[in-house]
Amino acid sequence: MTRAFAHLAKGEWSAALHDHPLAPLLAAELALLWAAWGAAAAGLVRLPALVKPEVTALAHLAVLVAVWLGRMATGTLV
């Protein structure tokens, strides 16, 4: 995923998707969560339970493991 984020930083979306299919989605989600937590810290909004760090971390772990197993099974894990 590190190489995929490096490609995203350079604007190379197709290369990022090739390296890891979830990298653009995770980058967008992290940006949105960062903005939401900043707004919550400023007292502008209240975050729902699904935005709690523990819940999102477990959800990400489950999805990343599923993608990793799928790529390993198809031989596309580089």
C-alpha positions, 0 to 999 in steps of 0.5 A: 500500500505504500507504493500505491500511496506514493503513486497517489501523491504523484497523481498516478491513479491507475498505477495506484489502483494496480499496486493496491485496489483500496488505496484511493478509497482509503486515502479519500476516507482518511481525508474525510475522517480527518475533516470530520474529527477536526469538526468534532474537536472544534465542537461543530458536529457530533460524530456517529458511533460508526466514525469511532476509531476502534470501529473504523480500524476493525472494519479496515482490517477486515477489508484489507485482509479480505483483499490481501487473501483475494490477491494472494489466491489469484496470484496478483499479490506482488 
